[in-house]
């Protein structure tokens, strides 16, 4: 049974930093695209960042480019989201997600939530001004 367990997050003032972690179990995540999404109250869930199975190809939403970094440690079956220069508009519930199927190691991964079948439990990030 596949599980994605998230940790990290919390509350921070604008300009601060946070790190989110997502540990996978029940399968080997190293062959799959991983991603972070977020959802603010009353809004659609939106993609934040994706990372290829090999870790060499990443993709970011324009709103976080240059401030957020996605990374993965395949030996630990864990993906991370490092968030710097946080803004109040970054406040949301953050979710990690994984493709159901294996993906070529260095191919870029898309950000359509419909292609991600496994989801973490969510973790709240609140940025105050």
C-alpha positions in Angstrom: 0.0 0.0 0.0 1.4 3.4 -1.0 1.7 6.1 1.5 3.1 9.6 1.2 3.7 11.1 4.6 4.4 14.9 4.8 6.2 16.8 7.5 7.4 20.4 8.0 5.4 23.5 7.3 3.9 25.8 9.9 3.8 29.6 10.3 6.4 32.1 9.4 6.7 35.8 8.7 7.0 37.2 5.2 10.5 36.8 4.0 11.1 33.7 6.0 11.9 30.1 5.0 10.3 26.7 5.5 11.1 23.2 4.3 8.5 20.5 3.6 9.4 16.8 3.4 7.4 13.9 1.9 8.5 10.4 2.6 7.1 7.6 0.4 6.5 4.0 1.5 5.0 1.0 -0.1 6.8 1.5 -3.4 10.0 2.8 -4.7 9.5 6.4 -5.6 12.8 6.7 -7.4 11.2 5.7 -10.7 8.4 8.2 -10.5 7.7 11.8 -11.0 7.1 13.7 -7.8 5.5 17.0 -7.3 4.2 19.6 -4.8 0.8 21.2 -5.1 -0.9 23.8 -3.0 -4.5 24.8 -2.4 -5.7 28.0 -0.7 -9.2 28.3 0.6 -11.8 28.7 -2.2 -9.2 28.1 -4.9 -8.2 25.3 -7.2 -5.3 23.0 -6.3 -2.3 24.3 -8.3 1.0 22.9 -9.1 4.1 24.4 -7.5 7.0 22.2 -8.6 7.8 18.9 -10.1 11.0 16.7 -10.2 12.0 13.9 -12.5 12.8 10.5 -11.1 16.6 11.1 -11.5 16.3 14.5 -9.9 18.0 16.3 -12.8 14.9 17.9 -14.3 12.7 20.3 -12.3 9.9 22.6 -13.2 8.4 25.4 -11.2 5.3 27.6 -11.4 6.1 31.1 -12.3 4.8 32.3 -8.9 7.5 30.5 -7.0 10.4 30.4 -9.5 13.6 31.6 -7.9 12.2 31.2 -4.4 11.3 27.6 -4.1 13.5 24.5 -4.7 12.3 21.0 -5.1 14.8 18.2 -4.5 14.7 14.4 -3.8 16.8 11.9 -2.0 16.0 8.6 -3.7 18.0 6.6 -1.1 15.5 7.8 1.5 12.5 7.8 -0.8 11.9 11.4 0.2 11.2 14.6 -1.7 11.6 18.1 -0.3 10.4 21.6 -1.0 12.6 24.3 0.2 10.7 27.6 0.4 12.6 30.9 0.7 11.4 34.6 0.6 7.9 33.5 1.5 5.0 35.8 0.8 1.6 36.0 2.3 0.2 34.7 -1.0 2.1 31.5 -0.5 -0.2 30.6 2.4 -2.0 27.4 1.5 -2.3 23.7 2.3 0.6 22.0 0.5 0.4 18.5 -0.8 3.1 16.2 -2.2 2.1 13.8 -5.0 3.5 10.9 -7.0 2.8 9.5 -10.4 1.3 6.0 -10.4 3.6 4.8 -13.2 7.3 4.7 -13.8 8.8 7.6 -15.8 12.0 7.9 -17.7 14.7 9.0 -15.3 15.6 12.3 -16.8 12.4 13.4 -18.6 10.7 16.4 -17.3 7.5 15.9 -15.3 4.3 17.8 -16.0 2.2 19.7 -13.5 -1.3 18.4 -14.3 -2.8 17.1 -11.0 -4.8 14.5 -13.0 -1.5 12.6 -13.7 -0.7 12.2 -10.0 -2.4 9.3 -8.4 -0.9 9.3 -4.9 -1.2 12.2 -2.5 0.2 13.1 0.9 -2.0 14.2 3.8 -1.3 17.9 3.3 0.5 20.4 5.5 -0.4 23.9 6.2 1.9 26.8 5.4 0.9 30.2 6.8 2.9 33.4 6.0 2.0 36.5 7.8 2.9 40.0 6.6 
